[in-house]
Amino acid sequence: MAIAQPASRPVNPRFSSGPCAKPPAFTLDKLSGAALGRSHRAAIGKAKLKAAIDETREILGIPADYRIGIVPASDTGAVEMAMWSMLGARKATMLAWESFGAGWVTDVVKQLKIDAEVKEAGYGEIVDFAEVDFDTDVVFTWNGTTSGVRVPNGDAIPADRAGLTICDATSAAFAMDLPWDKLDVVTFSWQKVLGGEAAHGMLILSPRAVERLESYTPAWPLPKLFRMTKGGKLNEGIFKGETINTPSMLAVEDYLVALDWARSVGGLKGLIARADANTAAVSAFVETHDWIDFLASDPATRSNTSVCVKFTDARIKDGAAFAKAVAKRLEAENAALDVGAYRDAPPGLRIWCGSTVETADVEALLPWIEWAFEAEIAAQTEAA
Ligand SMILES: Cc1ncc(COP(=O)(O)O)c(C=O)c1O
């Protein structure tokens, strides 16, 4: 039976998993200090790029001896730069449990044609890290954005590994603790947990990753956009804000504003707490409604950013059509935008619970999910 619509809506219905909601207090005039129409190599531009790097280090607690670079082409650019520059020196192990991880497998196996072992798990599951050989170079995604499954911690990664760990942390950084000592390459973009703008990627390198760059030359040619060394030495300028090519200073300003906001909510701790509170609100709802469940089977691997849920009601006839119709109703009512499951993922909803999302908005959304679910069950029954 259809139920009445909830009395109120989320103030901000933006629950997309990327680009994600801007910080709550964001307005465009906050960008008025952007160094627009100036060279990014002028003192003001350089200072802003360096500030973006320094603030990132401080908020994320990145060790002083790790390099942080702003690179082209968002998170994909950063991951590709790392893989194309570093892999091939030893055997690789590719881990994937959803579509983005699977994309990196394609790159390594089909494009770079590297000797690699591929370990995959289905949507909702994760690869067993205890079975991974960390003396190979291991590529993995910390948080599977399309499955809502994340690595619980870095305990299974040995401190004395011989290989490099290359970690795509784009939907994890700023919302989850990352064990820097266990990660040699970490990448993310600005438009996820901090609600920044797309365009640039962050590439973070451990001293061991730098050593690889300086001691190994891949057999394939590297385009200028990927080159991080000059004459066998790291191009240190990249990691001080001298970007390889021209960055958007508007996007840089926006990132700086987002970092300021991150500080205002208590830095990394505060950001994690916000994402945790959002996810807890969804959990409480899932636990008290028997027609909905998490896609992630093990609570220990459940994401606190890209929270993926599925409909489990036996009355549902066509799971994909049903979930799509629910998402459409939520969008039409301006209760939630962009919450349909990712195109390659099992049917369901994906509710971004990252730090820029307000818990009150998640709480206001949940009764709307119930309303849309019941409305769609009723519509399905009527159509039968
Ligand atoms: C885990 C993961 N990797 C890579 C990407 C691609 O990111 P970008 O569009 O910033 O290159 C995404 C985008 O959602 C992602 O979730």
PDBQT file of the ligand as one rigid body, heavy atoms in Angstrom, charges set to zero:
ROOT
HETATM    1  C1  LIG A 401      37.497   4.526  -6.975  1.00  0.00    +0.000 C 
HETATM    2  C2  LIG A 401      37.495   5.486  -8.121  1.00  0.00    +0.000 A 
HETATM    3  N1  LIG A 401      38.562   5.549  -8.941  1.00  0.00    +0.000 NA
HETATM    4  C3  LIG A 401      38.595   6.405  -9.961  1.00  0.00    +0.000 A 
HETATM    5  C4  LIG A 401      37.558   7.253 -10.242  1.00  0.00    +0.000 A 
HETATM    6  C5  LIG A 401      37.654   8.178 -11.397  1.00  0.00    +0.000 C 
HETATM    7  O1  LIG A 401      37.872   9.430 -10.855  1.00  0.00    +0.000 OA
HETATM    8  P1  LIG A 401      38.106  10.736 -11.701  1.00  0.00    +0.000 P 
HETATM    9  O2  LIG A 401      36.868  10.966 -12.489  1.00  0.00    +0.000 OA
HETATM   10  O3  LIG A 401      38.355  11.756 -10.642  1.00  0.00    +0.000 OA
HETATM   11  O4  LIG A 401      39.277  10.509 -12.556  1.00  0.00    +0.000 OA
HETATM   12  C6  LIG A 401      36.422   7.235  -9.430  1.00  0.00    +0.000 A 
HETATM   13  C7  LIG A 401      35.273   8.095  -9.712  1.00  0.00    +0.000 C 
HETATM   14  O5  LIG A 401      34.234   8.027  -9.117  1.00  0.00    +0.000 OA
HETATM   15  C8  LIG A 401      36.399   6.336  -8.346  1.00  0.00    +0.000 A 
HETATM   16  O6  LIG A 401      35.333   6.290  -7.552  1.00  0.00    +0.000 OA
ENDROOT
TORSDOF 0
